[in-house]
Amino acid sequence: MTKWIALVFGLAMAVGPSLAVCAEAPKGSAVSLSPSCKGKPSKVDESGYVVIGGIEQWVTAKGDSCANPVLLFISGGPGNPLSGLSDSIYGDGYRDFIVVQWDQRGAGMTYGRSPPAPDEKLTIERMTQDGNELAAYLAKRYGKRKVILWGSSWGSILAVYMAKSHPELFYAYVGTSQIVNSEEAQAESYKKLVALATAANDKDSLSVLTQVGSPPWTDPRSFGKVRRIIRKYDAKVTVPPPDSWRRAPAYTTNKAEADYEAGEDYSFLNFVGMHGDGMLSQVNLPKLGTDFAIPVFFVEGAHDLLAPPELARRYYESITAPQKGWVLLEQSGHDPNQAVVDAEYKVLRERVLPLIRDK
């Protein structure tokens, strides 16, 4: 369980009878999700494979009413979907939203169902197209004008690409653990870690940091080594996630576990690249333009050592948008805890819900 929570953020279709989560469904028997919500509002609780970008991808959605607006969560990693954890982490949001979780291309249940070819690479462009195709599908399915976009860590990168390329699909964007510029983030993170380890006389961590050297890194193992040190220092000043955060049983089968781990490995190598030349190396969000056609809200951990909040703040201040908001949380870092989830829902309910015009 600890591994799942730590990796998720590096950090939810639908009426009538629920469809069983089928982690080991045979090829050729993709589940077709039920028609759009019509008439009397009813509970939403479905899971299934949807053809997105030409392949079958796993999507789940849950909400107390079909009348709720759609909230599309873009998870981190890439390769760390939250479908199995949605009930325990995000279940409180079902009251006000149809919370949609998506196992992205190359991750989780989608990896198990539609494994990539040996030479197939993940690209930001392809995954942006997938995300926007899913958003349009969800809006049509549930009879909504638009959906709400919510992303964390890697998901905060992908969500910004989605929002910039097709803002007409979204009411607003809420970002957490916002990654802005990979080169600047790695440099600032490394500098902070060296300072912390030096102050603590942490010879083991200093040895690792010296061995990997200053970024940018060309060895994918360097990213993992530094990430472990980040978690070590993050744990000293942040509140851990609650023990109640647990995966649903359908995501703990041998096959589901194997697919998750294989997808995580595949996605990680595509993210960092074999020589530091993966998707992460391309991340420089200000180059996409800092003008947003939709409201933008950030919820950041004050002790985020992977995506330093001062970089997100500088990006936030450069943004022009119809509305924007900033929340900085003490006792939180890059990975999620209850304070992060509570703050996200507070922004979604108080700032985003009044923007919805579906009713």
N, C-alpha and C positions, 0 to 999 in steps of 0.2 A: 504493500500500500504506500509506504513512504516513497519508494522510487517513483510511482505514478504521480504523486502530488508534486514531487520535486522536479519532475521532468516536464510536466504539462505546460508550464509557462516559461520554460527555459531560461511562462505566463508572466437549436436544440434544434403522415403529415397527418387525414386526420379526422374525420368525424366517424361516429358509429363505433363498431366493435374494434378493439385494438388489434393490431397485427403483432404477432409474436416476433421478438427479436430472434433471428435465425442465423447465428454466427456460422453455421456449417451448411447453409442452404446450398444445394448442388447447382452447378453452372446451368444456365438456361432456364432457371425458375425464379427470375427476379420478381420481387414483390412489387405490385403496382399500388401506390398509395391512393386512398379514396378521393372522390371529387371534392371540389372547393366547398367551404362552409356555406351553407345556404339555410335560410329560414331560421327556425328556433336555435339559439345558441346552445351548443352542446360541448361536452368535454373533448379535448384534443389529446390523443395518446396513440401515436403510430410510429412505426419504424419500418424502413425498407430501403431497397436499392432504387435509385433514380438514375436514368441515363443523363449524364452531364459530360459535356466535352467528348462525347462518343464512347464513354465507358460507364459501367455501372458503379455508382458511388453511394455510400451509406449515409442516410439522412434520418434523423429522428426529430420529432416535434411533440411538445407537451404543453398544455395550457388548460386552465379551468373552464375556458369558454372560447368557442369559435369566434366570438366577437372581439377577442383580444387582438391587439396589433402583433405583427410578426417581428420577433427579435432574432436576428441571425447572428450567431456567435462564431467568430473566426478564431480557432484555437491556435496555440503556439506550437513550437517545435522547430520547423514543421515535423510532423510525425508523432505528435502527442495529442490526439483527439480526446475530447472530454465526454463523448457520448455515454460511456459507462459510468461516469461520475456525475452526470447532469442532475439526477434526482437528489443526491445528497448535497451537492454544492449549490445548485441553482433552483432547487425545487420551490423556494419561496417566491420566485418570480412567476411561477405558473398562474398565480392569482391575477396578474395584470397583463401577461404576455403569452404568446405562443412561442416558447423558447426552442429555437432550432439549433441542433448540433449537427456538424458535418464532418465526417471523416474524409479529409482532403485526398486528392490524388496522391498515391504512394504511401498512405497511412492507414493504420487500423484495419477496420472491416473492409474498407475499399481496397487496401493492398491485398487482402486475402481473396477478395472476389475478382479484382482486376489487376493482377500483378503486372508491373511494368516489364517491358522487354529488357533483356540484359544490357542493351546499349542505350536505353531510354533515359533521358535526363529531365529533371524537373526544371521548369523555368518560371520566373515571376510572371511573364506574359501569359503563359498557358494557364497558370493557376488563377490569375486575375480574370481571364475569360471564363473559367469554370465558376468562380465565385459570382460573377455577374449573371451568368446563365442561371445559376441556382436562385439568386435573388429574384430575377424576373419570373421564374417558375413558381416560387413561393407566393409572390404577389398575385399572380393569376389564379393559383390554386385556391387561395383563401379569399379571393375577391377583394384584395386590398389595393390601394393606389400605389403604395410603396412599402418598404420594410425598414426596420431600424438596423443599423450596422454597428457591430460591437466586436472589437478585436483586442488581443493581448499578445505581447511579445512578437514572435513571428507574425501572428495574426494581426498585429497592429501595423505591420509593413504591408501585408497583403490587403488589408482593409483600406488603407489610404490609397493604394493603387486602384482598388475597386471604386472608391468614392470619387477619385479624380477622373477616372475614365467614363463612368456612367452615373453622375450625381442624381439623375432623374429617377433612379431606382430607390433612393434612400431618403428617409425623413431626417436623419441625423447620424453622426458617427461618434461613438464613445470609445476612446482608446485607453488601454492600461498597459503599464510597462512599455511605453512607447519607444520603439527603436527608430532613430532618425537618420543617423549617418554611421555606417559600420566602422569606418576608419577612425572617426572621432570617438565613438563609444569605446572601442577596444583600447585606444590610447589612454583615455581618461580612466577607464576601469583598471588598467594595468598600473597606472600611477597611484591610484587610490589603494590598491592591494599591496603594493610595495610599501607604502606609508604605513598601512595598518600592521603588516607583518613586521616591519622594522620597529614600530612602537611597542609591539607585543614580544619582541625578541623571538619571533617565531621562525626559527632556523629552518625547519622543514619546508614551510611555505616559501621562504626566501630562496631556498635551494631550487625548488621547482620553478619559481618565477625567473630566476637567473638562467636556469637550463633552457626554458622555452624562449627567453629573450623578449625584447620589446616587440609589439605587433607592428605591422601585419605578420601573421604566421603563415607558413607554407606547409606545415605538417598538421593534418587534421587532429592528431592526438593532442596537440598543444591546446586546442579549444577545450577539450574535455578536462585536461589537467587544471587549467585556469578556472573552469566552471566549478570544480570541486572546492577550490579555495574560496571562491565567491560564496558558495553555500555555507562553508565553515564560518565565515565572518558574518554572513547574513543571519545565521542562527543565533549569534551572540546578542543581537539588538532587535530582533523582530519576534513577533508572536507566531508560533507554529500553527498550521492548520488544525482544526479540531479532529478528534478521533472518529467523529461521526461521518467523515468524508470517506465513503467506501464505494467500490464499484458494484454495479448490478451483477447478479449471478451470471447472466448470459455473456458477460465480458470476461469471465474468469475460467472458461473452458480451456482445455489444452490448445485447441486450434486458435481461439481468440487471442490467447497469450502469445502464441508463436507468431501469429500475423502481426500483432502489435509490435513485438520486438523486431521482427524482420523489417516492417515498415519504418520503424524508428531508425534503424541502422541505415536503411536506404535513403531516407529523407535527410538524415544528418549529413551524410557524405555529399549529397546534392546541395545542401545548404552551405557547408563550409568549403567543399571542393577538395580534391586530392592534393591540390597545391595552393590552397587558399584562394581559389578562383571560382568558388561556387556562388550561389545566389546572394549570399551575405555580402560578398565583395562589391556587389552592384548597388547596394542600398545607400541612397543619398536622397531622401525625400524632398528636401527643399528644391532640388533640381526639377521636380515635377511641377513646381509652382506652389506658392503659399496662399493662393486665393482659392477658397472653398465655396462652392455654391450651396452647401448645406451647413447646418450648425455643427460645431465640433466641441467635444468635451473630453478632457483628460483627467484620469484618476491615477496618481503616481505614488509609489512607495518612496519615502524619504531616504531609505537606505538601499535603494536599488543599485547594486554594484555592477550589474550586467548592462543595463541601459540607464546610465546616470541621469537623475531627474533634472539636473541643471541643463542638460542638452535638450531634453523634452521641453523645458520651460522656455528656452531660447527659441525653439521652433514654434511653440505655442504663441509667443509674443509676436512672431513674424507673420502669423496667420491672419488673414482677413476672412471673415465668415459672417453670415446673418446673425448668429449668436455664437458665443463660445464661453467655456467655463473651465476652471482649473481647481483640482482638489489634490492636496499633498497630505499623505498619511504617515504619521509617526508610527513606529513599531511595525512598519511594513517594508518589504524589499521588492525583489523581482517576482518571486514566487507568490502565489495567492495565499491569503489567509482570510478569516471571516471579516476582518475590518475592510479589506479590499472589496469583497463581494457586497457587503452592506453599503459601502460608499458608492459602488457602481449602481446598485438598485436605487439608491437615493437620487442620484443624477437622472437615471432613466425615468423614475416616477415623477420627480419634481420639475425637471427641465425638458425632458423629451416627450412624455405623454401629452402635455398640452399642445404639442405641435401636430399631433395625429389628426388627420381629416378623413378617416375611413368611414366614420359613422354618419 
